[in-house]
Amino acid sequence: MREQPSLRIPLGVLGLFVALLFYGMLVAHYIAPLISGWHGLAQAPVYILLGLVWLLPLRRFLIWMETGKWSAPEPGE
């Protein structure tokens, strides 16, 4: 556990914000035109899936922001 404040947290939040903006723009630019002709109920699962995909790397990223390591610390640490 960290004892002193670290720049990892504010930089990590800023990085996450920028990455999500970039991801959203990619989805809007490349995916939206492909499925824009679909019925709204057919589009919904695609957008739900894409809305959840960004969560996959989030756990390791948050661990890095807190500890400086990419994997979770062992239970005794």
Steps between C-alpha positions, in 0.01 A plus 500: 500500500630846420601732783557819300283675241586404144456663162381163366142562615435841338696399189313169491163673521603739223631209291179306554294802394706546182487127421121492541460804276718334237307172532168681470616685190618174342166335568310803368716525189531133401216303662209745485499526118507120469191445714309825446255331265413230752189505714555664838446172686772338289739790566448490877697176569790628290519825693456320833785264413722787385406693814626212715815409302699793639455355850722199420838672558366729774583272797871481419509872423347586840746263672783683324363838608495387863815284525721577201488133395281343233397198705323480834722469807515168679262469800785535752650816349 
